[in-house]
Amino acid sequence: MKFGNVLSPPMSSLDRAMSIAIQSEELGFNSIVMPDHTLMVPPGFTPNTLALLSAIAVKTQRIKLGTGVTDFARYHPSILAQFFATLDNLAPGRIFLGIGSGEAMNITPFGIPWKKFSQLKEGLEIVKRFWEGEQFSYSGKAFKLEKAFLQIKPMQKIPIYLGANGKRTRELTGMLCDGWMPIVETPKTYKENLEDVKRGAEKAGRKLEEIDTALQIYTAIDYDSAKAMERARRFAGIVISALEKVEQSGYSIDVPKDFSKRFYFEKLLLTDDSLSKFIEYASKVSDDILADFFIVGNPEECISKIEEFRRAGVKHLMIINVGPDPKLVMKIYAEKIIPIFKE
């Protein structure tokens, strides 16, 4: 199993983010993953991910770097194709593109056109063709190109990971992508939802083994399990963002019927009303649910949980470190967890 470290906004400072990235390489992590947001919940310092990735690329030597995720609503496929080709020339063989369908908070307030699935599918097709170095025309629902080409190519093939959290996009992952990178899963939902990826791969004449099955997951570790769980409760809102998966796991959370049972985070806007509901319903998430969706507890408990995810099909675990002591969490992963699962 590979391990990634997610540098998730809001951040304290750019210097701190750079320091964590360099330390992640030194501690044996395989990847640095950066969500790409314009706005963020909770509100706070949210720098441009693409700029920060460039800086990290020249300050590290071995660790792989990528977005987790960006989108084709804010960035035209030609922009992302050129940027990631450039990044791969800076750090050959260490770059991956993590892409998703987009989130309302980063798109709707800015009046950006959003066609979700068509933008996603067409964008994937277009980026791949740009990286092949060809001149081509393209006519789709979201994008139209006329004899377009780029004057830069990546040094090596750049893997594409899809942050797919729905059946349709999971199948698209299997058809077109090199990695699956969802968020908010239990071992049960991951194993079941992986079948959608497998089905998409089979439709394209591929095998599931060709796909790096990853997972972004919140983790809070401490030698005192109660202290770790107390910290994890502060991030229970992420579970509310995926009520469909909560039900799939066999749990129930008492929320009004008009509250979306789809992947709510994709629709969340930074308004007083939506944030107050988000906070209110997060308080209804039980510790049992958190323990299933998070990696939380003492080191032995967390190792056991990671093994459950490994058996469910996870090959690349991308941790979102929420403490309670982030430095201790990193130390435990480096000294107690990563060596076990590398073996």
C-alpha positions in Angstrom: 0.0 0.0 0.0 1.1 3.5 -0.8 0.5 6.5 1.4 -0.2 10.1 0.4 -0.4 13.3 2.5 -3.3 15.7 1.6 -2.4 19.4 2.0 -5.9 20.6 2.5 -7.0 24.3 2.8 -7.6 26.3 4.7 -3.9 26.6 5.6 -2.0 28.6 8.1 0.6 29.8 5.7 2.5 29.0 2.5 5.7 28.4 4.4 4.0 25.9 6.6 2.5 24.1 3.6 6.0 23.9 1.9 7.5 22.6 5.2 4.9 19.8 5.5 5.4 18.8 1.8 9.2 18.5 2.3 8.7 16.7 5.6 6.3 14.2 3.9 9.0 13.2 1.4 11.5 12.8 4.2 9.1 10.6 6.2 8.5 8.2 3.4 5.1 9.2 2.0 4.6 8.4 -1.6 2.5 11.4 -2.6 1.4 14.9 -1.9 -2.2 15.6 -2.8 -3.6 19.1 -3.0 -7.3 19.9 -3.2 -7.9 22.9 -5.5 -10.4 25.4 -4.1 -11.2 29.0 -4.6 -13.3 29.1 -1.5 -13.3 26.6 1.4 -15.3 25.2 4.3 -14.4 26.3 7.0 -13.4 29.7 5.5 -9.7 30.5 5.7 -6.4 31.1 3.8 -6.9 29.3 0.5 -4.0 29.8 -2.0 -3.9 28.7 -5.6 -3.1 25.0 -5.7 -1.4 25.1 -9.1 1.1 27.8 -8.1 1.9 26.0 -4.8 2.4 22.7 -6.6 5.0 24.3 -8.8 6.9 25.5 -5.8 6.8 22.1 -4.1 7.9 20.4 -7.3 11.2 22.3 -7.3 11.7 21.8 -3.5 11.3 18.0 -3.5 13.1 15.2 -5.4 11.2 12.0 -5.2 7.6 12.4 -3.9 4.7 12.4 -6.4 2.6 15.5 -6.7 -0.9 16.1 -7.9 -4.3 17.8 -7.4 -7.0 16.1 -5.4 -9.0 17.5 -7.2 -9.3 20.3 -9.7 -12.0 20.7 -12.5 -12.7 21.6 -16.1 -15.2 24.3 -15.1 -12.7 26.8 -13.8 -9.9 25.7 -16.1 -10.2 25.0 -19.8 -8.6 21.6 -20.7 -5.9 23.4 -22.7 -4.9 25.3 -19.5 -4.6 22.2 -17.4 -2.9 20.2 -20.1 -0.3 22.9 -20.6 0.2 23.4 -16.8 0.6 19.7 -16.0 2.9 19.1 -19.0 5.0 22.0 -17.7 5.0 20.6 -14.2 6.1 17.2 -15.5 9.1 18.9 -17.2 10.0 20.4 -13.8 9.6 17.1 -12.0 9.6 14.3 -14.5 7.6 11.2 -13.7 6.3 12.7 -10.4 3.1 14.4 -11.5 -0.5 13.3 -11.6 -3.7 15.1 -12.5 -6.6 14.6 -10.0 -9.8 15.8 -11.6 -13.5 16.0 -10.6 -16.8 17.4 -11.8 -16.5 20.5 -9.6 -18.0 22.0 -6.5 -20.6 24.8 -6.3 -18.6 27.0 -3.8 -15.8 27.3 -6.3 -18.0 27.9 -9.4 -21.5 29.3 -8.7 -20.5 32.6 -7.0 -18.2 33.5 -9.9 -20.8 32.9 -12.6 -18.7 30.2 -14.3 -20.6 27.9 -16.8 -21.0 24.4 -15.3 -22.0 21.4 -17.3 -20.6 18.8 -14.9 -20.5 15.4 -16.6 -20.1 16.6 -20.2 -17.3 19.0 -19.1 -15.6 16.2 -17.2 -15.8 13.5 -19.9 -14.9 15.8 -22.7 -12.1 17.4 -20.7 -10.5 14.1 -20.0 -10.6 13.2 -23.7 -9.1 16.6 -24.7 -6.3 16.6 -22.2 -5.1 13.2 -23.3 -5.0 14.3 -26.9 -3.1 17.4 -26.1 -0.5 15.4 -24.2 -0.1 13.2 -27.3 1.2 16.3 -29.1 -1.3 16.2 -32.0 -3.2 19.0 -33.7 -6.9 18.3 -33.6 -10.4 19.6 -33.7 -13.1 18.7 -31.3 -16.9 19.3 -31.1 -18.7 18.4 -27.9 -21.4 19.7 -25.7 -19.0 21.6 -23.4 -15.9 22.2 -25.5 -15.2 23.0 -29.2 -11.7 23.2 -30.5 -10.5 24.0 -34.0 -7.0 22.7 -35.0 -5.8 23.1 -31.5 -2.4 22.0 -30.2 0.1 22.7 -27.5 3.8 23.4 -27.9 4.9 21.4 -24.9 4.5 17.7 -24.0 5.0 15.9 -20.7 8.3 14.0 -20.3 6.3 10.9 -19.4 2.7 9.8 -19.3 0.9 11.7 -16.6 -1.6 9.5 -14.7 -5.1 10.9 -14.3 -7.1 10.2 -11.1 -10.8 10.8 -11.0 -12.4 11.9 -7.7 -15.5 10.0 -8.6 -18.3 9.7 -5.9 -21.2 8.6 -8.1 -21.9 5.5 -10.2 -21.7 7.3 -13.5 -18.3 8.9 -12.8 -17.0 5.8 -11.2 -17.6 3.9 -14.5 -16.0 6.8 -16.3 -12.9 6.3 -14.1 -12.7 2.7 -15.2 -13.1 3.6 -18.8 -10.7 6.6 -19.1 -8.5 7.0 -16.0 -5.4 5.7 -14.3 -6.6 6.1 -10.7 -9.8 6.3 -8.6 -9.6 8.9 -5.8 -12.9 9.2 -3.9 -13.5 10.7 -0.4 -15.9 9.7 2.4 -16.0 5.9 2.2 -16.2 3.0 4.6 -14.6 -0.3 3.8 -18.0 -1.6 2.9 -18.9 1.3 0.5 -15.4 1.3 -1.0 -15.6 -2.4 -1.9 -19.1 -2.1 -3.3 -18.4 1.1 -5.3 -15.2 -0.3 -6.7 -17.4 -2.6 -8.7 -18.6 0.4 -10.7 -14.9 1.2 -11.6 -14.4 -2.4 -12.5 -17.4 -2.4 -14.8 -16.2 0.7 -16.6 -12.8 -0.8 -17.1 -14.3 -3.9 -18.6 -16.4 -1.8 -21.0 -13.1 -0.3 -22.2 -11.3 -3.6 -22.5 -9.2 -2.9 -19.4 -8.5 -4.7 -16.1 -9.1 -3.2 -12.7 -5.5 -4.0 -11.8 -4.4 -1.3 -14.2 -6.1 1.4 -12.0 -4.5 2.8 -8.8 -7.3 2.6 -6.3 -6.8 5.4 -3.9 -8.9 7.0 -1.1 -8.7 10.4 0.6 -9.6 9.9 4.3 -9.6 11.9 7.5 -7.3 10.6 10.2 -6.8 11.5 13.9 -4.4 9.3 15.9 -3.2 9.6 19.5 -2.1 7.1 22.1 -5.3 8.1 23.9 -8.2 6.9 21.7 -10.7 9.2 23.4 -8.5 12.2 22.6 -8.3 11.2 19.0 -12.1 10.7 18.7 -12.7 14.1 20.4 -10.7 15.8 17.7 -12.3 13.8 14.9 -15.8 15.0 16.0 -14.8 18.5 14.8 -14.7 17.2 11.2 -18.0 15.2 11.3 -19.4 17.6 8.7 -17.6 15.7 5.9 -19.8 12.7 6.7 -22.9 14.8 6.3 -21.6 15.6 2.8 -22.2 12.0 1.8 -25.5 10.8 3.3 -26.0 8.4 0.4 -22.9 6.5 1.5 -24.0 6.7 5.2 -27.2 4.8 4.2 -25.2 2.5 2.0 -23.1 1.6 5.1 -26.2 0.7 7.1 -26.4 3.9 9.2 -29.1 6.5 9.7 -28.7 10.2 10.5 -31.8 12.2 11.4 -31.9 15.1 8.9 -34.9 16.7 7.1 -36.1 15.1 3.9 -35.4 18.2 1.9 -31.7 17.9 2.8 -29.9 16.4 -0.2 -29.0 12.7 -0.1 -26.7 13.2 -3.0 -23.1 14.2 -2.5 -23.9 17.4 -0.7 -20.5 18.9 -0.6 -20.6 19.3 -4.4 -23.6 21.6 -3.9 -22.6 23.5 -0.8 -22.4 27.2 -1.0 -20.8 29.5 1.6 -24.0 31.1 2.7 -25.1 31.6 6.4 -28.1 29.3 5.9 -26.2 26.4 4.2 -23.3 26.5 6.7 -25.6 26.7 9.7 -27.4 23.5 8.5 -24.1 21.8 7.8 -22.9 22.5 11.3 -26.3 21.5 12.9 -26.5 18.2 11.1 -22.8 17.4 11.7 -23.6 17.2 15.5 -25.9 14.2 14.7 -23.0 12.0 13.4 -22.3 9.3 16.0 -18.8 8.1 17.1 -19.6 4.7 15.5 -20.1 6.4 12.1 -17.0 8.5 12.5 -14.9 5.4 13.4 -16.1 3.7 10.2 -15.5 6.7 7.8 -12.3 7.9 9.5 -9.0 6.4 10.6 -9.2 7.4 14.2 -8.0 6.0 17.5 -4.7 4.7 18.9 -2.0 3.3 16.5 -3.2 -0.3 16.9 -6.8 0.6 16.2 -5.8 2.7 13.1 -3.6 -0.1 11.7 -6.6 -2.5 12.0 -8.8 0.0 10.2 -6.3 0.5 7.4 -6.1 -3.2 7.0 -9.9 -3.2 6.5 -9.5 -0.7 3.7 -6.7 -2.6 2.2 -8.9 -5.7 2.0 -11.6 -3.6 0.4 -9.3 -2.7 -2.4 -7.5 0.5 -1.4 -3.9 0.6 -2.8 -3.1 4.2 -2.1 -4.3 5.8 1.1 -4.2 9.6 1.1 -4.6 10.9 4.6 -6.1 14.2 5.7 -4.3 14.8 9.0 -6.6 16.4 11.6 -4.5 15.8 14.7 -5.0 16.2 17.6 -1.3 16.6 17.4 -0.5 16.7 13.6 3.2 16.2 14.2 2.5 13.1 16.3 0.2 11.7 13.6 2.9 12.1 11.0 5.5 10.5 13.3 3.2 7.5 13.9 2.5 7.0 10.2 6.2 7.2 9.4 7.4 4.9 12.1 4.6 2.5 12.8 2.1 2.4 9.9 3.9 3.0 6.6 6.6 0.4 7.2 4.0 -2.3 8.1 2.0 -1.8 4.9 5.0 -1.4 2.6 6.0 -4.8 3.7 
